[in-house]
Amino acid sequence: MKIRKIMLIKPGRRWSGMAMGQPMGLLYLISILRSRFPGKYEIDFVEQALYDLTTEDIRKRFKKFDPDLVGFSAASAEAGETEDICRMVKQEKPECVTVLGGPHASVFFDWALKDRNLDYVVIGEGERTFPELLENLEKDEPADKVRGIAFMRGQNLVMTEARPFIEDLDSIPLPAWELVDWKRCSVQSTMNGYCHSTPWAMLFTSRACPFKCAYCHNIFGKKVRKRSVENVLAEIELLVGRYGVKELHIIDDIFNIDLPRAKKICDEIISRGIKVKMAFPNGLRADMMDRELIKKLKAAGCYAITYAIETASPRLQKLLRKNLDLEKTKQVIDWTYDEGIIPQAFLMLGFPTETLDEIETSIRYTLKAKLLRVLFFTVVVYPRTELLQIAKQAYPDFDFSNYDWFDLRYWSETPFYSRVTKYDGYKIQRRAYRKFYLRPLILLKIAWRFPKNSFFLRGIWWGLRSVITSLYGLEKIFRPARQFLFKNFGLFPE
């Protein structure tokens, strides 16, 4: 078949509390296609949530562009939108090839292919697999020859030989940053929750995590692969120099897995005189930090670090195989605070077998540490994780076959803990937030230490809205105001 036009879509509907970020997988993929096939393909890049597009909006764009192939990069929470768009594609142009990549494809490839409007699924990293699939399709060769994909042949699932992870990350061209709508992106709620300076950009400096936490999927493998310091700095200088980026959100699984390398990156930012702010919204491994790195991060422009604690229960730390040193973690949080960086933490409430006393232990831990911001999530038990097996053993009478697997957000309609115990998971979560934030001293510290800008005002907006609407049911006042501000100024997106 002849492929000349490719539409690449980041699907997903806009929803309240959504954290936006540049779709790094697709930006890397576009740069790969341009590098490997210069001038060959015309590419249309679509971000559904960023522009609040409906399937009908995308239909109009599809008909105008008339692609030969449509590719998606999706998380499991975006599976529904992916299916809707796939159905539309096949309605408009049955011969158009549809390909799914991203986290959902890598873990739930067989479930995704139950949608017969989807032709191929790319499993794992797509920078080598997707170009090879394109070549295969153009030569009309059997898809079995392409490693790292899955597809249906009649009623049978075909899964080809696994493709090794990419060892040399420096061999991957830098993302196609010129396609980013910096103005619109900069006013969105970020993975970090707020910004010091805009425009901001996400940055990967490594892939994979060597730990085996029970609640995680193995998306990038367990062997950590790191970009060279020079390669990382080249991208930072490009972002700051060419695109005017003023803040980096480093989203490695564990940036500090290699302390000397992490320190070297900081040293290079300082020695080259690069003026940029940094935040770590994805959760560093606290018990692998040392004070020297914290000092260097501060000097390099870091203003916020998130530590993934998850639970302060020693029993659960062992059960979940996270095995975090909680005492060292508290010390590292104190160092972070004392060095002038905002210390943040992730906690998850309602693990299988977790008791109310253990939940209280986690809450008390956050109150005693020098944390300035905590996100208390309700636990989501994902399929194909060790956590699901723990849950099945803990709750043998629960009907897992009827569990809504694709309600996979940390704000699902009913938390898992509420389904398997007599306790209200949301009530527990709300109590945790009240205990942490409704303290005069912490509110004063937040007002003093956090950046003062539109993101800070947005935080006040959401806080007031939550209190007023929950007490008085005045959502009808806030929603029209938000819609006006978003439509006219791009502010306060849902």
N, C-alpha and C positions, 0 to 999 in steps of 0.2 A: 504494500500500500504506500501511497505518497503522503508524507507528513510535512507540512510547511507551516501551519499555524497551530500554536499550542497555547491553550488557556490554562493558567495555573491559579488555583483558588485556595485561599485560606477561608474555610467555611466557619460558620458559627453566628448565632444570633446575639445581639446585645442584651445584657441582663444586668439587673441591679447589683452593684458591687463588683462588677467585672474588672479584672486587671488586664490591661492591654499591653501588648509588646510587639515589636517587629517580628514577623514570621520568618525566623532565621533559617529554617529548613528550606523554604522556597527561595529565599534570597541567595543562599549557597547554591541551590540547584540551578538557578538562572545564570549565575556566574560560571558554573561548570559548563552549561550548554553553550554559552557564548565563547568560552575558551576552547572547548573541544570541537564545536561546529560553528566557527565564526561566520556570521552573516547568513546562516542556513535557515534558521527558524525565526518567524515572527511570533513574539510572545506577548500575551495580555495577562497582566498580573492583577488579581482581584482579591481585595480584603473585605469580606462581607461585613464583619462586625464593626470595623473601623468606620465604614460609611453607612452603617445601619441599613444594608441592602436586603430586600426581600428576594425570594426566589423569582418573582416576576421581574424585579429589577435586573437580576442576573440573566433571565431569559432574553430580555431586550438586548443586553450587551452581547450575549451569546449569538443571537441572530445577526447582529451587525458585524461581529468579528468573524463568525463562521469557522470555528477551529476544526482541525482534524483530530485533535486529541485534547482531552481535558484531564488535568492532574489535580489531585487534592492532597493537602497535608492537614491531618485532623487528629485531635485528641478524642477520647471516647465520648466526652460530653458534647462533641460536635458531630456525632454519628448521624443524628436525626437530620440535621441540615444537609449533610453530605448525601444522604439517601434522597432527600427532596430534589437536590440539584441534579443528581445522577438521573433521576426519573425524568426531569425536564429535558436533560441533554438527549436522552434516547427518544423522547417524544418528538423533539425538533429535528434530530439528525441521527437515526438509528445506527449508521455506520461509524459515527464518531467514537473513538476509543476512550474509555474511562479508566483511570489509574489512581489508586489510593496509596498514599504513603503517610509517614508520621507515626506517633505513638500508638494510635488505635490500630493501624495496619500491622504494626510489629507484634502486638500482643494478641489481638482478636481477628487475625486475618481470615479464619474460617467463618466466624460470625459475620464479618463484613461481606463476605462473598455469598451469603444467603440472599443478598440483594442482587438479583440477576441483571440489573442495570449496570453493575460494576464488572469490568472486564478483568483487571489485573490488580494485584496488591503487591507493593514493594515492602519487603520485610527487612528491618534494620536500616542502616545508613544507605541513603539513596544516591549519593554522589557518583558512585560507580555503576550501580544497578540500573538506574533510570536511563542514562545514555545508551547503555547496552541494550536495554529493552527497545528503545527507539530504533536502533540499528536493526535489531531482529525483526521488528514489525515492518520496516521498510524493505527488508529482503524477503519478507513472507516466509521466514524460517520457523520451525517449531519452537514455541515458547519454552519448551523443556530445557533448551540450551542455555537459558539465562539463569544464572545463579541468584538466589535471594528473592524469588517471587513466588506467588501462589495464584492459581486461577482455577476455574471450573471447566472440566471437559465433560460435557453432558451432565450427568448427575454425580460425577466423581470429582473430588477435590484433588488437585495436583499441586504439590509443594516441591519446588526444585531444590537442588543442593544449596545448603546455606553458604552465604558469601562471608568471607572473613572480614572483621572490622578493619577499617583503614588505619594502618600503623603510622604513616607519615602524614600528620595533619597539616604540615606546612605545604604539602603538595596540592591542597585544596585552595583554589583562588578565593580571595576575600569576597564577602557577600556583595550583592549588587546594591550597594547603599544608595546609588543615585535614584532608585525607584521609590525610596521612602518619602512619604508626605510628611516632612518634618513638622510643618505648622500644625496639621491636624493631630499628628501623633503626640505632640508635646503637651496637649491639653487633656489627654486621656489619663484615667487612673492607671497607675503603673503597678507592676509586680511588687515594687517596693512600697506602694501605697501613696507616695509623695515624692517630690523632687526638691533638690536645692536650686538647681539651675536648668534651664532648657535652652536648646533641644537636648534630649537625652537619647542614648543608644544602648542596646543590649550587646553584650560581648561574651563569647565563649573563648576561653583560653585552653580548655582541656575537655576531654570526654571520658565518661565512665566513673564508676565508684567501686572501690574494692570491697566495701562492706556488704553484708548480707541481711539487711533489715527485713523483717518478715512482711512488712506492708508495702514493699517496693517491687516494681517490675524491673526486669533486666533489659532495659532498652539499649543502652550503649555497651553492654558487657561489663565484666568485672576487672578487666585490665585497663588501668588508667593510661590514656594516651595524651601527651602534652604537646602543644605548639611550642616552638622555640621562643625564647624571650624576644629575639629580634623580629620574628614574625608577628608576635603580639604587639610590639611597639610600632611596627609598620602600620598596623591597622589603627591603632590609637592615633598616630600622627595623621593618618588619612582622615579619620573622623573629625578630629579637632581642626586640622588645617584646611581641608577642602569643604567640609559640610558644617563647620561651625558648632560641632557638638561640644557641649559644656559639662556633660555629666555621663558617666558610664555606669551601667548596671551589669555587674559581672555575675553571670548565671551558671558558672560551673557547678557540677555536683559537689565538689570539694576543692575550692581554689587553693586551700592551704595544705593539700596532700603532700606537697613538696615544699618545705619551708624555705630552703635556699633559693629555689626558683621564684617563689612568691616575693621574697625580699629583693631579688635581682630586678624583677619587674618594677617594684617601687623605686629602687635606686635609679633605674633608667628614666622613669618618669621625672624624677627630681633633677637628675643631672642634665637632661635635655631641656629642662625649663618648660615642660608641658603643663599648662594651666587647665586642669580638669578636676571636677568633683567625681567621687566614686561612692557607690553603694553596693552592698552585697545582699540582695533580696532573697537568694535561693537557699540560704542556710549553710554557714560554715560549720566544720566539725570543731566544736569549742575546745575539746580536750587535746587537740593537736596544735593549738595556738601557743605562741610564746609572746612575751611582752615586747621583745624587739620587733617582731612583725607588726604588732599593733602600732608601735611608735612610727615605723616606716610607712604604714598605711596612712596614718594621720598626716605625715609630712607630704605624702604623695597626693593628698586631696580627699581621702576617705572621710565621710561624715556619718555613715550608718552601716552597721553590721548586724545581720540576723543570724542567730545561732539556733540550729534545729535541736531542740531538747526533747520534744515529744511527750515525755513523761518523767516525773521525778520519783517514780516508784522503782527501787532497785529490783524488785521481783519482775516487773514488766520490762525493764531494760534488758534483763537476761532472757525473758521469754521471747521478746521481740528481736533478740540478737543485735540490738543496737549497741549495748554494752558501753554506754557513755559514762565517763568518770564524772559524776555529778558534783563532787567537791572541787575538782579542777575546773569544771565548767563555771561554777560560781565565782571562782577566783578570776577567771578570764573575763567574765562579765564585769567584774569590779575594775579590772585593768582597763577595759574598753571605755567604761564610764570615766574613769580617772584621767585617761588620755584625751578626753574631749570628743569622743566618738559616741554617737547614739547607739546604745546596745538594745537590740530587739530579739525576740524569741518566738519560735513556733512551739505550741503545745497542742496535743491531741487528747481529747476527752472522750471516754467511752470505748476503750479497747475491749475486745472479748475477754472475759473473766475479771475485768477491772472492777474494784469495789468503790463505794462512795468514799471510804477513807483514803484510798489511793488517789482518787480524784482531788480530794482536799489536800493531800500531800503535794500534788503538783501545783495547785493554786498557791499554797503557802510558800512554796519554793520561789515562785515569781515575785511574791510580796517581799521576801527577804533579800533577794538579789537586787543589784542596782540596775534593773531593767527600766527603760523608759517607754517601751511599747511591747505588747504581747498580743499575738493572734491565737485565740483559743478556737481550734477547729473541732468539729465533731468527727469521730473516726468513720471513714468509709472503708468497708471491707471489699476490696476489689477481687474479682475473679482472677484465677491463675497467680495468686500470691500465697505465700506460706500462711499469711494471716487468715485467709479463708479456711484453711485446714484447721487452724487453731479454733476458729469460730465454730466449725462443724463439730469438733470434739467437745467444745464447751456447751453447745446448745443442740444436742441431738434431736430434740423435738421440734426445732424450727424448720419450716418448709423452705429450704433454700431454692427449690425449683421455681418458686413463685416470686423470688426476690427480683426487684426491678434493677437489673445490673447496669442499665444505662442511665440511671439517675445518679451519675457518678460525680457529683460536686460535693464540696464540703458544706454546702447549704442545701442539701437534699430536702425534700418535703417532709420526710420523717427520718431522723437519724437512726442508724443501725442499732445503737444502744437502746433506743425507745422500742424497737421492734422485738428485742430479745430479753428485755428486763421490764420491770414494772416502773422504771424511772423515766422521767421526761428529759431526754438529752438536751433539748433546747433550753429548758429551764435551768439545767445545770450549767450550760454554756453562758446564759445570760447572767447567772449569779457570779460566775468567774469574771466576766467583764466588769460587773458592778464592783466587785471586791478590788479589782486591780485599779480601775480608772477613777472611781468615785472616792478618791483620797485627795484632800486639798494639796498636800505636798507634791504628789506626783503630777497633778494638774499644773501647779506652778513650775515644776521642772520642765514639763513639756512645753509650756508657753515660753520658757526661757531658752531652751536648747534647740527646739525644732526650727527649721527655716521658715521665715515669715514671707509667704507669697500666696498665690491663688490656691495652691494645694493645701496650705494651712487653713485658708478660709473655707475650702471645700470640706475639710475635716470637721470644722465647726458646723457647717451646713448639715452634713450627714448626722452629726451628733444631735443637733437640735431637731432634725426631722424625725429621727428615730424615737426621741423622747416624746415629742408632741403627737406624732401619729399613733404611737402605741398607747398613749394616755387618752387622747381625745378623738382619734380617728379622723384627723384632718389631712389625710393624704390627698384629697381632692384639691386642696389649696396648693400643695407643694408640686404636684405633677405638672399642671399647666405652666407654672413658673419655670420648672426645670426644662420642659420642652421648648419654651421660648428662648431660654438662655443657650440651650444646645443648638437649636436651629439657626439662631442669629449670630452667636458668638463662639460656638463650639465648646461651651463651658458646661460643667456638671453633667457629663454623660451618664446614662444609666448603665 
